[in-house]
Each structure stands twice: as structure tokens, then as C-alpha cells.
Amino acid sequence: MDITVLIPLLNEEESIGELAAWISKVMDEHSLSYEILFIDDGSTDKSWKLIQEMSAKNSNIKGIRFSRNYGKSAALHIGFGKSNGDVVITMDADLQDSPDEIPELYRMCMEDGYDLVSGWKKKRYDPISKTIPTKFYNWTTRRMSGIKLHDFNCGLKAYKLDVVKNIEVYGEMHRYIPVIAKWAGFTNIGEKVVQHRKRQYGKSKFGISRFIRGPLDLLTIMFVGKFSKRPMHFFGSLGTILFISGFAIAAYLAFEKIFRDIVRITDRPLFYLGILFMIIGSQLFIGGFLAEMIGRNNTERNKYVIKGYSNLKEDERDD
């Protein structure tokens, strides 16, 4: 199969029929084999009923329904696991993403060799309350991740199949899938300017809570990507620096006491700061050591992404 079009949705009954017909038309025009996979994230309208009706008429249309709203990351995670196309295209269900972009995204993955191609909505039709925070987060993510994308949060993206099979998306991490892919070793990440259309039906699911969760999720990704396999490098280093700082303070105060006969050094705030640094430093070092021991005994710690084999028989390859 050439393409899986993965569409998470929540209460989009007005748009999904038109979207499915549009996608099918584009695929047929370009002679691409495909499947459309709708992930109903706990809709309370008639979305699921419409998905069932479309699936009965068109075998290329499939659907998965959650019992309640789990969020976009959960929908993408399940959808990635069920995808079969050589290239997986994700897009929103609100008709703001154009299916006409799909053939070029597919070509960029298959012919240009990109692991991931992210859409860039250069001209947006969103309210200013959404565009300004989006610009800020994109700038921050570029600086922290080193990935030169203009629009990390664009729902229209293309992935090679081995990318989506080797990354895990949870929480609110769907905004930072390019960062997750980079840490998994998929570094050939491209960008394409895509059309952004005005919302025709329903209302935006953008909420104020994203202002808080977004930066925290980015910090989580950066930390896990760098230190999940070597926690001692972070906790041990920080603990060592704090302990040495505290020890230096204690040594200075001991020198003052012994050679300058300064009485009651315990009355000085510097004394308690030194003790605090040594205690916290010791705890961080021990915490890093324990995390390292746990990691070394974790059966899943050596999950490495293998991109190819040369001259190995099928039974000689690891699963």
C-alpha cells in the first residue's frame, strides 16, 4: 500500500464526509493505493456513525473509536500502530488541511528520501490568540531542538512507515513529533509550504491549557532524549557540582575557624548553605546511581532503531 491517511477527530460530523471524498478523489487521480484511517477520539456527535457508513461503502475507509476522549497523542499512537502504507500522512479532520498536498508529500518521502516532512502553514487563517502563541512555541522549539522547522504543530505531516513504527507519542507530545523522531535517529526532516484553509464547520479545539502543557512536554522530550539511557550523566554531574560547592564552603569555614579563630560559624548563613549543597548533591548522585542500576536491568533499555541489514538472513535479524 502506498499511503495511509491518518485522521484523528473529535466531533467533526460536518466535515469528515467531504474530507473522505476529497482524499479518495486525489488518490484515484494519482493512481495511489491507500487507506483512510479515522480515529474517533470520543466524539459525542454522529461522527462515528458516519465513519461506519463510509466504511461499509468504501473498503479503503477504516475507523477506530475510543470509549472517551484521550487526546490527539493517544489517537496518533494507536493510528501509527495500525498504519500499513509506505508513507503515513496525518491531517486534521476540519478541512483546514488540503488533501491536494498529499501526492507531493508522498513524493518527498519516497523520492527525495525524507524520513519526515512537516507542513508549514505560511499563511494562516487562525485568530491572533492562536497565531502568536504558535509563533512563540515554534521559535522556542527550534532553539531547543536544533530542528529548522517553521511550524512544528502543523497537523499535516508525512512519515515513512518505519518512523511511525519506532516512535512513541503520549501526553501532549504530538506537537513535537519531529523532535521525538530526531532523537530516535530519523534526522532527515524536511518541510513543505502547505495551503491553510479557513475552518468551515464546528469550532477550534485549541485551549488555554496548551500554554502550560506545551513547554513542559518539550522539556520532557529534550531530557528523555538526552539522558534516558544515561541518567547518571545528568544527576551525577549536577550532584557532584553541588557537593563540591558545599564541600568548598565547609572547607572555607573550617579554615576560618582553625586559623582565624572565628567563633560560632554556625551562626553564619553560609554554613547552612554549604550543608544544604552537600546533602542535595549526595541525594542527586545517589538518585542518578539508582536510576542507572534500574536502567541496566530494564529489559527494554536496548530498543534501538535498525534502518537496514546487509547480507543477513531473515532468521539472523533481531525482531
C-alpha positions as CSV (number, residue, x, y, z in Angstrom):
1,M,0.0,0.0,0.0
2,D,1.3,3.4,-0.9
3,I,-0.3,5.7,1.6
4,T,-2.1,5.6,5.0
5,V,-4.0,8.9,5.7
6,L,-4.4,9.0,9.4
7,I,-7.1,11.4,10.7
8,P,-7.7,11.9,14.5
9,L,-11.1,13.7,15.1
10,L,-13.4,14.9,17.8
11,N,-16.9,16.0,16.9
12,E,-16.4,16.7,13.2
13,E,-19.6,15.2,11.7
14,E,-20.0,18.1,9.3
15,S,-16.6,17.7,7.6
16,I,-15.5,14.1,7.6
17,G,-17.7,13.0,4.7
18,E,-16.4,15.8,2.4
19,L,-12.8,15.2,3.6
20,A,-13.0,11.4,2.8
21,A,-14.4,12.1,-0.7
22,W,-11.7,14.7,-1.4
23,I,-8.9,12.3,-0.3
24,S,-10.3,9.5,-2.4
25,K,-10.6,11.8,-5.5
26,V,-6.9,12.8,-5.1
27,M,-5.7,9.2,-4.7
28,D,-7.6,8.0,-7.7
29,E,-6.3,10.9,-9.9
30,H,-2.7,10.0,-9.0
31,S,-3.2,6.2,-9.1
32,L,-2.1,5.7,-5.5
33,S,-3.2,2.8,-3.3
34,Y,-4.4,4.0,0.1
35,E,-6.3,3.6,3.2
36,I,-8.1,6.3,5.2
37,L,-7.9,5.6,9.0
38,F,-10.2,7.7,11.1
39,I,-9.5,7.7,14.9
40,D,-12.7,8.9,16.7
41,D,-11.4,10.3,20.0
42,G,-14.6,10.0,21.9
43,S,-16.9,12.1,19.8
44,T,-20.4,12.8,21.1
45,D,-22.0,13.7,17.8
46,K,-22.7,11.5,14.8
47,S,-19.0,11.2,13.7
48,W,-18.7,7.5,14.4
49,K,-22.0,6.6,12.7
50,L,-20.8,8.4,9.6
51,I,-17.5,6.6,9.7
52,Q,-19.3,3.3,9.8
53,E,-21.5,4.2,6.9
54,M,-18.5,5.3,4.8
55,S,-16.6,2.2,5.7
56,A,-19.5,0.0,4.5
57,K,-19.4,1.7,1.1
58,N,-15.7,2.1,0.7
59,S,-13.2,-0.7,1.8
60,N,-10.4,1.9,1.9
61,I,-12.0,3.7,4.8
62,K,-11.4,2.3,8.2
63,G,-12.2,3.6,11.7
64,I,-11.2,3.2,15.4
65,R,-13.4,4.6,18.2
66,F,-12.2,5.4,21.7
67,S,-14.6,5.0,24.6
68,R,-13.8,8.5,25.7
69,N,-11.6,11.5,24.8
70,Y,-8.0,10.5,25.3
71,G,-6.4,13.3,23.3
72,K,-4.7,13.7,19.9
73,S,-1.4,12.0,21.0
74,A,-3.3,8.8,22.0
75,A,-5.2,8.8,18.7
76,L,-1.9,9.2,16.7
77,H,-0.2,6.5,18.8
78,I,-3.0,3.9,18.1
79,G,-3.2,5.0,14.4
80,F,0.5,4.7,13.9
81,G,0.3,1.1,15.2
82,K,-2.4,0.2,12.7
83,S,-1.0,2.0,9.6
84,N,0.1,-0.1,6.6
85,G,1.1,2.5,4.0
86,D,4.7,3.1,2.9
87,V,4.1,6.7,3.8
88,V,1.7,7.8,6.6
89,I,0.1,11.2,6.2
90,T,-1.5,12.8,9.2
91,M,-4.0,15.6,8.8
92,D,-6.8,17.3,10.8
93,A,-10.4,16.5,10.1
94,D,-11.7,20.1,10.0
95,L,-10.9,20.7,6.3
96,Q,-8.2,23.2,7.1
97,D,-5.6,20.9,5.7
98,S,-5.8,20.3,1.9
99,P,-5.6,16.7,0.6
100,D,-4.2,18.1,-2.6
101,E,-0.9,18.3,-0.8
102,I,-0.7,14.6,-0.3
103,P,0.9,13.5,-3.6
104,E,3.8,15.9,-3.2
105,L,4.4,14.9,0.4
106,Y,4.4,11.3,-0.7
107,R,6.9,12.0,-3.4
108,M,9.3,13.9,-1.0
109,C,9.4,10.8,1.3
110,M,9.8,8.2,-1.4
111,E,11.9,10.1,-4.0
112,D,13.7,12.8,-2.0
113,G,14.4,10.4,0.9
114,Y,13.0,12.4,3.7
115,D,12.1,10.5,6.9
116,L,9.5,13.1,7.9
117,V,8.1,16.1,6.0
118,S,6.3,18.7,8.1
119,G,3.7,21.1,6.6
120,W,4.3,24.8,7.0
121,K,1.2,26.9,7.1
122,K,3.0,30.1,6.0
123,K,-0.3,32.0,5.5
124,R,-2.7,31.2,8.3
125,Y,-6.4,31.9,8.9
126,D,-6.4,31.4,12.6
127,P,-7.2,34.1,15.2
128,I,-4.4,36.1,16.7
129,S,-5.0,34.4,20.1
130,K,-3.7,31.2,18.4
131,T,-1.1,32.5,16.0
132,I,1.0,34.5,18.5
133,P,1.5,31.5,20.9
134,T,2.2,29.3,18.0
135,K,5.0,31.5,16.7
136,F,6.5,31.7,20.2
137,Y,6.4,27.9,20.7
138,N,7.9,27.3,17.2
139,W,10.7,29.7,17.9
140,T,11.4,28.0,21.3
141,T,11.3,24.5,19.8
142,R,13.7,25.5,17.0
143,R,16.2,26.9,19.5
144,M,16.0,24.0,21.9
145,S,15.9,21.1,19.4
146,G,18.1,22.4,16.6
147,I,15.4,21.4,14.0
148,K,14.8,24.1,11.5
149,L,11.1,23.9,11.0
150,H,8.7,26.9,10.9
151,D,5.6,25.0,12.1
152,F,6.1,22.1,14.4
153,N,2.4,21.9,15.3
154,C,1.0,21.6,11.7
155,G,-1.3,18.6,11.6
156,L,-0.4,17.9,8.0
157,K,2.8,15.7,8.1
158,A,4.2,12.8,6.1
159,Y,6.2,10.0,7.7
160,K,8.0,6.9,6.3
161,L,6.4,3.8,7.8
162,D,9.5,2.9,9.8
163,V,9.4,6.2,11.6
164,V,5.9,5.8,13.0
165,K,6.6,2.2,14.0
166,N,9.6,3.3,16.1
167,I,8.4,6.3,18.0
168,E,6.1,6.6,20.9
169,V,3.7,9.5,21.2
170,Y,1.9,10.2,24.5
171,G,0.6,13.1,26.7
172,E,0.7,16.2,24.6
173,M,3.8,15.1,22.6
174,H,2.1,15.2,19.2
175,R,3.2,18.8,18.9
176,Y,6.9,17.7,19.0
177,I,6.9,14.5,16.9
178,P,9.8,15.9,14.7
179,V,11.8,16.2,18.0
180,I,10.9,12.7,19.0
181,A,11.8,11.4,15.5
182,K,15.2,13.1,15.7
183,W,16.1,11.5,19.0
184,A,15.1,8.1,17.5
185,G,17.7,8.6,14.8
186,F,15.4,9.9,11.9
187,T,17.3,13.1,11.2
188,N,16.3,13.7,7.5
189,I,13.5,16.0,8.3
190,G,12.0,18.3,5.6
191,E,9.4,21.0,5.3
192,K,6.8,22.0,2.7
193,V,4.7,25.1,2.5
194,V,1.1,23.9,2.5
195,Q,-2.2,25.6,2.0
196,H,-4.2,26.5,5.1
197,R,-7.9,26.9,4.7
198,K,-10.4,28.6,6.9
199,R,-12.4,26.4,9.2
200,Q,-15.8,25.8,7.7
201,Y,-17.6,23.8,10.4
202,G,-17.5,23.5,14.2
203,K,-15.1,25.2,16.4
204,S,-11.4,25.0,17.2
205,K,-10.2,22.6,20.0
206,F,-7.4,25.0,20.9
207,G,-7.4,25.6,24.6
208,I,-5.6,27.8,27.2
209,S,-4.1,24.7,28.8
210,R,-1.8,24.3,25.9
211,F,0.2,27.3,27.1
212,I,1.2,25.3,30.2
213,R,1.5,21.8,28.9
214,G,3.4,22.6,25.7
215,P,6.6,23.9,27.2
216,L,6.6,21.1,29.9
217,D,6.3,18.5,27.2
218,L,9.1,19.9,25.2
219,L,11.4,19.9,28.3
220,T,10.4,16.3,28.9
221,I,11.3,15.3,25.3
222,M,14.6,17.0,25.5
223,F,15.5,15.5,28.8
224,V,14.4,11.9,28.0
225,G,16.1,12.1,24.6
226,K,19.4,13.1,26.0
227,F,19.5,11.3,29.4
228,S,17.1,8.3,29.4
229,K,19.9,5.9,28.6
230,R,22.4,7.6,30.9
231,P,20.7,9.3,33.8
232,M,24.0,9.3,35.8
233,H,25.4,11.8,33.3
234,F,22.8,14.3,34.4
235,F,22.1,13.6,38.1
236,G,25.6,12.5,38.8
237,S,27.2,15.6,37.2
238,L,24.8,18.0,38.9
239,G,25.1,16.2,42.2
240,T,28.9,16.3,42.0
241,I,29.0,20.0,41.3
242,L,26.7,20.8,44.2
243,F,28.6,18.5,46.6
244,I,32.0,20.0,45.7
245,S,30.5,23.5,46.1
246,G,29.2,22.6,49.6
247,F,32.5,21.0,50.5
248,A,34.4,24.1,49.4
249,I,32.2,26.2,51.6
250,A,32.7,23.9,54.5
251,A,36.4,23.9,54.0
252,Y,36.5,27.7,53.9
253,L,34.6,27.9,57.1
254,A,36.8,25.3,58.7
255,F,39.8,27.4,57.7
256,E,38.2,30.5,59.3
257,K,37.6,28.6,62.5
258,I,41.0,27.0,62.8
259,F,43.4,29.7,61.6
260,R,41.5,32.9,62.3
261,D,39.7,31.7,65.4
262,I,36.3,32.9,64.3
263,V,33.8,31.8,66.9
264,R,30.3,30.4,66.1
265,I,30.5,29.8,62.4
266,T,27.1,28.1,62.8
267,D,25.6,31.5,63.1
268,R,26.6,32.3,59.5
269,P,24.1,31.5,56.7
270,L,27.0,30.3,54.6
271,F,27.4,27.3,56.9
272,Y,23.8,26.1,56.3
273,L,24.1,26.7,52.6
274,G,27.2,24.5,52.4
275,I,25.5,21.7,54.3
276,L,22.4,22.1,52.0
277,F,24.6,21.8,48.9
278,M,26.3,18.7,50.2
279,I,23.1,17.0,51.1
280,I,21.3,17.8,47.9
281,G,24.4,16.9,45.9
282,S,24.7,13.5,47.6
283,Q,21.0,12.8,47.0
284,L,21.2,13.6,43.3
285,F,24.3,11.5,42.9
286,I,22.6,8.5,44.6
287,G,19.5,9.1,42.6
288,G,21.5,9.0,39.4
289,F,23.2,5.9,40.5
290,L,20.0,4.1,41.3
291,A,18.4,5.2,38.0
292,E,21.4,3.8,36.2
293,M,21.1,0.5,38.0
294,I,17.4,0.3,37.2
295,G,18.0,1.2,33.6
296,R,20.7,-1.5,33.2
297,N,18.2,-4.1,34.5
298,N,15.4,-2.9,32.3
299,T,14.7,-5.5,29.5
300,E,13.5,-2.7,27.2
301,R,16.5,-0.4,27.6
302,N,18.2,-1.6,24.4
303,K,15.4,-0.7,22.0
304,Y,17.5,0.6,19.1
305,V,16.1,1.5,15.6
306,I,17.7,-0.6,12.9
307,K,17.3,1.0,9.5
308,G,18.7,-1.8,7.3
309,Y,20.5,-5.1,7.0
310,S,23.2,-6.3,4.7
311,N,23.8,-9.9,3.9
312,L,22.0,-11.2,6.9
313,K,19.4,-14.0,6.6
314,E,15.9,-13.4,7.9
315,D,16.4,-15.6,10.9
316,E,19.7,-13.8,11.8
317,R,17.9,-10.5,12.2
318,D,16.7,-9.3,15.6
319,D,13.0,-8.5,16.0
